[in-house]
C-alpha cells in the first residue's frame, strides 16, 4: 500500500524468480489506516488477461496461471536467487 496521499506504493510482478514489472509510484488510497479492527487492507485480487489488438486471434489461445501470490515480502522458492 502507499502512504495515505503519497504515490509511493509498490507493485511487483515476478516470473520464474525474475522481476517482470516493478512500479514504485503506485497510488491506491488517500485515507489513513484509522480502523483498528484491521478492515483497511487488500481483501481481493482480480486478475485479467487480454489478448491485445483490434483483430481477434484466428487460433485458440490458452493461458495457465498458477502459484499467484499476494504478500508483503517474497515467499516461496528463493533457491538460486
C-alpha positions, 0 to 999 in steps of 0.5 A: 500500500502507499502512504495515505496521499503519497504515490509511493506504493509498490507493485511487483510482478515476478516470473520464474524468480525474475522481476517482470514489472516493478512500479514504485509510484503506485497510488491506491488510497488517500485515507489513513489506516484509522480502523483498528479492527484491521478492515483497511487492507487488500481483501481481493485480487482480480486478475485479467488477461487480454489478448491485445489488438483490434483483430481477434486471434484466428487460433485458440489461445490458452493461458495457465496461471498458477502459484499467484501470490499476494504478500508483503515480502517474497515467499516461496522458492528463493533457491538460486536467487 
